[in-house]
Amino acid sequence: MQETMADLYARDLTEARWVKSSKSPYRETCVEVAELAGGAVAIRDSKDKGLPPLRFTAEEWTAFREGVRDGEFG
């Protein structure tokens, strides 16, 4: 059963482990990603942690990563 966006946004992120890319030249001002159960992810702005994180299902995140790898956003 695929998780709905409402389910994804209802998740508590209090205990989420946020990480920044080790490849980012701007370690102070980049996005942070937290892996969630079921392959979903949450993304937040490292400069303004008060903004609500964006959340993506496993399928959305996979499609995004594949698009980056294939040069779709360049």
C-alpha positions as CSV (number, residue, x, y, z in Angstrom):
1,M,0.0,0.0,0.0
2,Q,1.5,3.3,-1.1
3,E,1.7,6.1,1.5
4,T,-0.4,9.2,0.8
5,M,1.1,12.7,1.0
6,A,-1.2,13.3,4.0
7,D,0.3,10.3,5.7
8,L,3.8,11.5,4.8
9,Y,3.2,15.0,6.2
10,A,1.6,13.6,9.4
11,R,4.9,11.9,10.3
12,D,6.7,13.3,13.3
13,L,10.3,14.4,12.4
14,T,11.4,15.2,15.9
15,E,13.9,12.3,15.9
16,A,14.9,12.6,12.3
17,R,18.6,12.4,11.5
18,W,19.4,15.3,9.2
19,V,22.5,15.2,7.0
20,K,24.2,17.5,4.5
21,S,26.0,16.4,1.4
22,S,29.7,15.9,2.0
23,K,30.2,17.0,-1.7
24,S,28.6,20.4,-1.2
25,P,31.0,23.3,-1.3
26,Y,28.6,25.4,0.7
27,R,28.3,23.2,3.8
28,E,26.8,26.1,5.8
29,T,24.0,26.9,3.4
30,C,22.7,23.8,1.7
31,V,19.8,21.5,2.1
32,E,19.7,18.7,4.7
33,V,18.0,15.4,4.0
34,A,16.5,12.9,6.5
35,E,15.8,9.3,5.4
36,L,12.4,8.2,6.6
37,A,10.9,4.7,6.9
38,G,9.8,3.1,3.7
39,G,12.4,5.0,1.5
40,A,10.7,8.3,1.9
41,V,12.8,11.4,2.6
42,A,12.4,14.9,4.1
43,I,14.4,17.9,2.9
44,R,14.9,21.2,4.7
45,D,16.8,24.4,4.3
46,S,19.9,24.4,6.6
47,K,19.8,28.2,6.8
48,D,16.2,28.3,8.1
49,K,15.2,25.2,10.0
50,G,12.0,26.9,11.0
51,L,10.6,26.4,7.6
52,P,8.6,23.2,7.2
53,P,10.5,20.4,5.5
54,L,9.4,19.1,2.1
55,R,8.6,15.4,2.1
56,F,8.8,12.9,-0.8
57,T,7.7,9.4,-1.2
58,A,10.2,6.7,-2.1
59,E,8.9,6.8,-5.7
60,E,9.2,10.5,-6.0
61,W,12.7,10.5,-4.5
62,T,13.9,7.8,-6.9
63,A,12.5,9.7,-9.9
64,F,14.2,12.9,-8.8
65,R,17.6,11.1,-8.3
66,E,17.3,9.4,-11.6
67,G,16.5,12.7,-13.3
68,V,19.5,14.4,-11.7
69,R,21.7,11.5,-12.8
70,D,20.3,11.7,-16.4
71,G,20.8,15.4,-16.6
72,E,17.2,16.4,-16.8
73,F,17.6,19.5,-14.6
74,G,20.7,21.0,-16.2
